[in-house]
């Protein structure tokens, strides 16, 4: 976010929070209920709602040109002009990626290529929405286009930045203010889910957008296996198994040898006491701790999630999981964690329990000493 945008956003934070509370949880085909039009316009200006579309129509392609992080599928599927517009528009909101905008553009209009009513003229078959990002024109006042749009709803140079402003205003600008996840079975952050569900009020839609955004993102190079004998012993230990069912890839992470030495050591000790299944280490985990802007220890290879202990799924009624968590409390010295999340609320640090930790045990370490 630029200095100007940050300054503007600070000046209208009350309006932004009011908008987030009062806005409809529906798609751009539905109104922002009971929100004065003036409030929406103030937020639009704070989030970069000037005539940025005009500059792009004059030939600007932005600082990324729509290419950064693009998968081969994205390059083949998204017209070059649209990739540039998605990248430029996403830059106004630190919680937004251009791939998410591109996924919306794909679902709503195939990046403006759809011949369906309402994409290039008129309104859609439901009689409400128009343009490549399918903004509402009819419901209101104010309609979602009246609130977030500026210029021509059928011009992607105007419609795509409007979609970015809407997503930003609907949760991505302040992920710390989002406390509940409306689509907990979908990958991604609660803030992203809230913003997308307000774009279209359905978790299947959120899932489509998140999945398409992942397909539009260039994958990181595969991790090279380590030749360290200690790491190889962990990889081949029959008492340590892994699963990809939670969207992570703990097997490759474990084999890479990149794990913090304390995590490696803890796994070796745990395997002497229990059979455990690792559900997440680093790859596939969100960058931030859910509902916050704090970088997760998973991101820096300092945490492990365990979803089965001695063959039992981790749950509040799991005796094996409770035994493991209790044993962790007795650790002292360099192996004592700074974070232990689980279904069990023990009421003291480093333990914690919340809705996100009812089905796995999270163990995390702080920075290296």
Secondary structure in CASP SS format (residue, H / E / C, confidence):
PFRMAT SS
TARGET T0000
AUTHOR 0000-0000-0000
METHOD secondary structure of the structure
MODEL  1
X C 1.00
X C 1.00
X H 1.00
X H 1.00
X H 1.00
X H 1.00
X H 1.00
X H 1.00
X H 1.00
X H 1.00
X H 1.00
X C 1.00
X H 1.00
X H 1.00
X H 1.00
X H 1.00
X H 1.00
X H 1.00
X H 1.00
X H 1.00
X H 1.00
X H 1.00
X C 1.00
X C 1.00
X C 1.00
X C 1.00
X C 1.00
X C 1.00
X C 1.00
X C 1.00
X C 1.00
X C 1.00
X C 1.00
X C 1.00
X C 1.00
X C 1.00
X H 1.00
X H 1.00
X H 1.00
X H 1.00
X H 1.00
X H 1.00
X H 1.00
X H 1.00
X H 1.00
X H 1.00
X C 1.00
X C 1.00
X C 1.00
X C 1.00
X C 1.00
X H 1.00
X H 1.00
X H 1.00
X H 1.00
X H 1.00
X H 1.00
X C 1.00
X C 1.00
X C 1.00
X C 1.00
X C 1.00
X C 1.00
X C 1.00
X C 1.00
X C 1.00
X C 1.00
X C 1.00
X C 1.00
X E 1.00
X C 1.00
X H 1.00
X H 1.00
X H 1.00
X H 1.00
X H 1.00
X H 1.00
X C 1.00
X C 1.00
X H 1.00
X H 1.00
X H 1.00
X H 1.00
X H 1.00
X H 1.00
X H 1.00
X H 1.00
X H 1.00
X H 1.00
X H 1.00
X C 1.00
X C 1.00
X C 1.00
X C 1.00
X C 1.00
X C 1.00
X C 1.00
X H 1.00
X H 1.00
X H 1.00
X H 1.00
X H 1.00
X H 1.00
X H 1.00
X H 1.00
X H 1.00
X H 1.00
X H 1.00
X H 1.00
X C 1.00
X C 1.00
X C 1.00
X C 1.00
X C 1.00
X C 1.00
X C 1.00
X C 1.00
X C 1.00
X C 1.00
X C 1.00
X C 1.00
X C 1.00
X C 1.00
X C 1.00
X C 1.00
X C 1.00
X C 1.00
X C 1.00
X E 1.00
X E 1.00
X C 1.00
X C 1.00
X C 1.00
X C 1.00
X E 1.00
X E 1.00
X C 1.00
X C 1.00
X C 1.00
X C 1.00
X C 1.00
X C 1.00
X C 1.00
X H 1.00
X H 1.00
X H 1.00
X H 1.00
X H 1.00
X C 1.00
X C 1.00
X C 1.00
X C 1.00
X C 1.00
X C 1.00
X C 1.00
X H 1.00
X H 1.00
X H 1.00
X H 1.00
X H 1.00
X H 1.00
X H 1.00
X H 1.00
X H 1.00
X H 1.00
X H 1.00
X H 1.00
X H 1.00
X H 1.00
X C 1.00
X C 1.00
X H 1.00
X H 1.00
X H 1.00
X H 1.00
X H 1.00
X H 1.00
X C 1.00
X C 1.00
X C 1.00
X C 1.00
X C 1.00
X C 1.00
X C 1.00
X C 1.00
X C 1.00
X C 1.00
X C 1.00
X C 1.00
X H 1.00
X H 1.00
X H 1.00
X H 1.00
X H 1.00
X H 1.00
X H 1.00
X H 1.00
X H 1.00
X H 1.00
X C 1.00
X C 1.00
X C 1.00
X H 1.00
X H 1.00
X H 1.00
X H 1.00
X H 1.00
X H 1.00
X H 1.00
X H 1.00
X H 1.00
X H 1.00
X H 1.00
X H 1.00
X H 1.00
X C 1.00
X E 1.00
X C 1.00
X C 1.00
X C 1.00
X C 1.00
X C 1.00
X C 1.00
X C 1.00
X C 1.00
X C 1.00
X C 1.00
X C 1.00
X H 1.00
X H 1.00
X H 1.00
X H 1.00
X H 1.00
X H 1.00
X H 1.00
X H 1.00
X C 1.00
X C 1.00
X C 1.00
X E 1.00
X E 1.00
X E 1.00
X C 1.00
X C 1.00
X C 1.00
X C 1.00
X C 1.00
X C 1.00
X C 1.00
X H 1.00
X H 1.00
X H 1.00
X H 1.00
X H 1.00
X H 1.00
X H 1.00
X C 1.00
X C 1.00
X C 1.00
X C 1.00
X H 1.00
X H 1.00
X H 1.00
X H 1.00
X H 1.00
X H 1.00
X H 1.00
X H 1.00
X H 1.00
X H 1.00
X H 1.00
X H 1.00
X H 1.00
X C 1.00
X C 1.00
X E 1.00
X E 1.00
X E 1.00
X E 1.00
X E 1.00
X C 1.00
X C 1.00
X C 1.00
X C 1.00
X C 1.00
X C 1.00
X C 1.00
X E 1.00
X C 1.00
X C 1.00
X C 1.00
X C 1.00
X C 1.00
X C 1.00
X E 1.00
X C 1.00
X C 1.00
X C 1.00
X C 1.00
X C 1.00
X C 1.00
X C 1.00
X E 1.00
X E 1.00
X E 1.00
X E 1.00
X E 1.00
X E 1.00
X E 1.00
X C 1.00
X C 1.00
X E 1.00
X E 1.00
X C 1.00
X C 1.00
X C 1.00
X C 1.00
X C 1.00
X H 1.00
X H 1.00
X H 1.00
X H 1.00
X H 1.00
X H 1.00
X H 1.00
X H 1.00
X H 1.00
X H 1.00
X C 1.00
X C 1.00
X C 1.00
X C 1.00
X H 1.00
X H 1.00
X H 1.00
X C 1.00
X C 1.00
X C 1.00
X E 1.00
X E 1.00
X E 1.00
X C 1.00
X C 1.00
X C 1.00
X C 1.00
X C 1.00
X C 1.00
X C 1.00
X C 1.00
X C 1.00
X E 1.00
X E 1.00
X C 1.00
X C 1.00
X H 1.00
X H 1.00
X H 1.00
X C 1.00
X C 1.00
X C 1.00
X E 1.00
X E 1.00
X E 1.00
X E 1.00
X C 1.00
X C 1.00
X C 1.00
X C 1.00
X C 1.00
END
